[in-house]
Amino acid sequence: MEDLEKQMWKKVEKYVRYLNFVPFLRMVAVCNNLAFSNLNDKSDIDLFIVAKKGRLFMVRTFVTAILHLLGVRRHRNKVAGRFCLSFFVDDSCLNLSPIAIEDDVYLRVWIKTLLPVIDDGVSKDFADANSWVNDDFEVSSGGMNKPVFFFKKSKMKILFQWLLSGKLGNLMENKLLGWQLKRARQKASSLSDPANLVISEHILKFHNFDRRREYRGLWRSKFGNSKITLEKFKELSINKN
């Protein structure tokens, strides 16, 4: 799967650069299977996105539109090798402990393996806000993995942020917020188990199939209460693929 991993990272570098124009976007990080180095032919590319407070829905709209127009957004049955946009937060909700389940080994590893590819410096704040995960690892570290690559802040992004920082931006954000929250809640109401979704003005998490309880059960049966290592977790992941 080494060749597949290289192909995925080339795709990240090719397409994520277009998100560097999105106003109020603070961080884009690769997460889940690509960050775990645990891929198969059906894998997508999961992105975790941090927006400025008060501009979450604007950022989500721009990011979704750009990747959709480029033909690389995951939707419907188009999954493999496409970008999955299922987790957005604003910078007032960097601490993810409120969404953790009991003994949430998956979330802890997910936090430790995030790989930022666009970052204005908020990755350090994110790592500090989630330092609560460190005590659960055999070897604690102070933050996330080092970034893979970055793109310089574009002049166009600076211009967009200036234009949309006042009343016009507030109007757009409020319209998008109302529309997207309504759609998200309608979708949640149609699911048999909407408990895995988080829908609010500050965090949007759309994982229909949340496997955290499954991973917790696997961890407990194989490793009991032992401290977490990435190698042990990857062993569980490989066994599942």
C-alpha positions as CSV (number, residue, x, y, z in Angstrom):
1,M,0.0,0.0,0.0
2,E,3.1,2.3,0.0
3,D,2.4,3.3,-3.6
4,L,-1.2,4.1,-2.8
5,E,-0.1,6.2,0.1
6,K,2.2,8.2,-2.1
7,Q,-0.6,8.7,-4.7
8,M,-2.9,10.0,-2.0
9,W,-0.3,12.5,-0.7
10,K,0.3,13.7,-4.2
11,K,-3.4,14.3,-4.6
12,V,-3.4,16.2,-1.2
13,E,-0.6,18.4,-2.4
14,K,-2.2,19.0,-5.8
15,Y,-5.7,20.0,-4.6
16,V,-5.4,21.4,-1.1
17,R,-3.4,24.3,-2.4
18,Y,-6.7,25.7,-3.9
19,L,-8.1,25.9,-0.3
20,N,-5.4,28.4,0.6
21,F,-7.6,31.1,-1.0
22,V,-10.5,30.4,1.4
23,P,-11.1,33.4,3.7
24,F,-11.1,32.7,7.5
25,L,-9.8,29.1,7.0
26,R,-7.2,28.6,9.7
27,M,-6.2,24.9,9.3
28,V,-6.6,21.9,7.1
29,A,-5.3,18.7,8.5
30,V,-5.2,15.2,7.1
31,C,-6.7,12.6,9.5
32,N,-7.9,9.1,9.8
33,N,-6.6,6.4,7.5
34,L,-4.1,8.4,5.5
35,A,-2.7,9.9,8.7
36,F,-2.6,6.4,10.2
37,S,-0.8,5.0,7.1
38,N,-3.5,2.4,6.9
39,L,-5.1,2.5,3.4
40,N,-6.9,0.2,1.1
41,D,-8.2,0.6,-2.4
42,K,-11.5,2.0,-1.1
43,S,-10.0,4.6,1.2
44,D,-10.9,8.3,0.9
45,I,-8.9,11.3,2.2
46,D,-10.3,12.7,5.4
47,L,-9.8,16.3,6.2
48,F,-10.3,18.1,9.5
49,I,-10.9,21.8,9.1
50,V,-10.6,24.7,11.5
51,A,-12.3,28.1,10.7
52,K,-12.3,31.4,12.5
53,K,-15.1,31.8,15.0
54,G,-18.2,33.4,13.3
55,R,-17.2,32.1,9.8
56,L,-17.5,28.3,10.1
57,F,-20.4,28.0,7.6
58,M,-18.7,30.4,5.1
59,V,-15.6,28.3,5.2
60,R,-17.5,25.1,4.8
61,T,-19.3,26.5,1.8
62,F,-16.1,27.6,0.1
63,V,-14.2,24.4,0.8
64,T,-17.0,22.2,-0.3
65,A,-17.6,24.2,-3.5
66,I,-14.0,24.3,-4.5
67,L,-13.3,20.6,-4.1
68,H,-16.7,19.7,-5.7
69,L,-15.9,21.9,-8.8
70,L,-12.5,20.2,-9.0
71,G,-14.3,16.9,-9.1
72,V,-12.5,15.5,-6.0
73,R,-15.1,15.7,-3.2
74,R,-16.5,12.6,-1.8
75,H,-20.3,12.3,-2.3
76,R,-22.8,9.6,-2.8
77,N,-21.0,6.5,-4.2
78,K,-17.9,8.4,-5.3
79,V,-15.6,7.6,-2.4
80,A,-12.2,6.1,-3.2
81,G,-9.4,8.7,-3.5
82,R,-11.7,11.6,-2.9
83,F,-11.8,14.2,-0.1
84,C,-14.2,13.6,2.8
85,L,-15.4,16.8,4.4
86,S,-17.1,15.6,7.5
87,F,-15.5,17.4,10.4
88,F,-15.4,21.2,10.8
89,V,-14.8,23.3,14.0
90,D,-14.3,26.9,14.6
91,D,-11.4,28.2,16.8
92,S,-13.6,28.5,19.9
93,C,-14.0,24.7,20.0
94,L,-10.5,23.4,19.7
95,N,-10.8,21.2,22.7
96,L,-12.5,18.0,21.6
97,S,-12.9,16.3,25.0
98,P,-16.6,17.2,25.1
99,I,-17.3,14.9,22.1
100,A,-15.1,12.0,23.5
101,I,-16.8,8.8,24.6
102,E,-15.5,6.8,27.6
103,D,-12.0,5.3,27.0
104,D,-12.0,6.9,23.5
105,V,-8.9,5.4,22.1
106,Y,-9.8,6.2,18.5
107,L,-10.2,9.9,19.2
108,R,-7.0,10.1,21.2
109,V,-5.0,8.5,18.4
110,W,-6.8,10.6,15.8
111,I,-5.8,13.8,17.7
112,K,-2.1,12.7,18.0
113,T,-1.8,11.8,14.3
114,L,-3.3,14.8,12.7
115,L,-1.1,16.2,9.9
116,P,-1.7,19.9,9.1
117,V,-1.2,20.9,5.5
118,I,-2.5,24.4,5.8
119,D,-2.0,26.2,9.1
120,D,-1.8,29.8,10.3
121,G,-0.4,28.7,13.7
122,V,-3.6,27.4,15.2
123,S,-2.3,23.8,15.2
124,K,-0.3,24.7,18.3
125,D,-3.4,26.0,20.0
126,F,-5.2,22.8,19.0
127,A,-2.4,20.6,20.5
128,D,-2.4,22.6,23.7
129,A,-6.2,22.4,24.0
130,N,-6.0,18.7,23.6
131,S,-3.1,17.9,25.8
132,W,-5.5,15.9,27.9
133,V,-4.8,12.9,25.6
134,N,-1.0,12.8,26.4
135,D,-1.3,10.9,29.7
136,D,-2.9,8.0,27.9
137,F,0.1,7.3,25.7
138,E,3.2,5.3,26.7
139,V,5.4,8.1,25.5
140,S,3.7,11.5,25.9
141,S,4.5,14.3,23.5
142,G,3.6,17.9,23.6
143,G,1.8,18.3,20.3
144,M,0.8,16.9,16.9
145,N,3.1,15.5,14.3
146,K,5.0,18.1,12.3
147,P,3.3,19.5,9.2
148,V,3.8,17.8,5.9
149,F,3.7,21.0,3.8
150,F,2.3,24.5,3.8
151,F,1.3,27.1,1.3
152,K,2.0,30.8,1.9
153,K,-1.0,33.0,2.8
154,S,-2.3,34.4,-0.5
155,K,-3.0,38.1,-1.2
156,M,-6.4,37.0,-2.6
157,K,-7.2,35.4,0.8
158,I,-6.2,38.6,2.6
159,L,-8.5,40.6,0.3
160,F,-11.4,38.3,0.7
161,Q,-11.1,38.4,4.5
162,W,-11.0,42.2,4.4
163,L,-14.2,42.3,2.2
164,L,-16.0,39.7,4.3
165,S,-15.0,40.8,7.8
166,G,-17.8,43.2,8.4
167,K,-21.6,43.4,7.8
168,L,-21.5,41.7,4.4
169,G,-19.6,38.7,5.9
170,N,-22.0,38.6,8.9
171,L,-25.0,38.6,6.6
172,M,-23.5,35.8,4.4
173,E,-22.6,33.7,7.5
174,N,-26.0,34.0,9.1
175,K,-27.7,33.0,5.9
176,L,-25.4,30.0,5.4
177,L,-25.7,29.1,9.0
178,G,-29.5,28.9,8.9
179,W,-29.6,27.0,5.7
180,Q,-26.9,24.5,6.6
181,L,-28.1,23.8,10.1
182,K,-31.6,23.2,8.7
183,R,-30.3,20.7,6.1
184,A,-28.0,19.0,8.6
185,R,-30.8,18.5,11.2
186,Q,-33.2,17.2,8.5
187,K,-30.5,14.6,7.6
188,A,-30.0,13.7,11.2
189,S,-33.7,13.1,11.7
190,S,-33.7,10.6,8.9
191,L,-31.0,8.5,10.4
192,S,-31.7,5.5,12.6
193,D,-28.9,6.5,14.9
194,P,-28.1,10.3,14.8
195,A,-26.0,10.1,18.0
196,N,-22.7,10.1,16.1
197,L,-23.5,13.5,14.5
198,V,-22.5,16.8,16.1
199,I,-24.4,19.8,14.7
200,S,-24.0,23.2,16.3
201,E,-22.9,26.7,15.4
202,H,-19.3,25.9,16.3
203,I,-18.8,22.2,15.3
204,L,-20.1,20.1,12.5
205,K,-19.2,16.4,12.6
206,F,-20.9,14.2,10.1
207,H,-19.7,10.6,10.7
208,N,-22.7,8.4,10.0
209,F,-20.7,5.3,10.9
210,D,-18.7,6.2,14.0
211,R,-16.5,3.3,14.8
212,R,-15.1,4.5,18.1
213,R,-17.1,2.1,20.3
214,E,-16.0,-0.7,18.0
215,Y,-12.3,0.2,18.3
216,R,-12.7,0.6,22.1
217,G,-14.1,-2.9,22.3
218,L,-11.2,-4.3,20.2
219,W,-8.7,-2.4,22.3
220,R,-10.1,-3.6,25.6
221,S,-10.2,-7.2,24.4
222,K,-6.6,-7.2,23.1
223,F,-4.7,-4.7,25.3
224,G,-6.9,-4.2,28.3
225,N,-6.0,-1.0,30.2
226,S,-2.5,-0.7,28.8
227,K,-1.2,2.7,27.6
228,I,-1.7,3.6,24.0
229,T,0.9,3.3,21.3
230,L,0.4,4.1,17.6
231,E,1.8,0.7,16.8
232,K,-0.8,-1.2,18.9
233,F,-3.6,0.9,17.4
234,K,-2.4,0.3,13.9
235,E,-2.4,-3.4,14.6
236,L,-6.1,-3.1,15.4
237,S,-6.7,-1.1,12.2
238,I,-4.9,-3.5,10.0
239,N,-6.8,-6.4,11.3
240,K,-10.1,-4.6,10.4
241,N,-9.2,-3.8,6.8
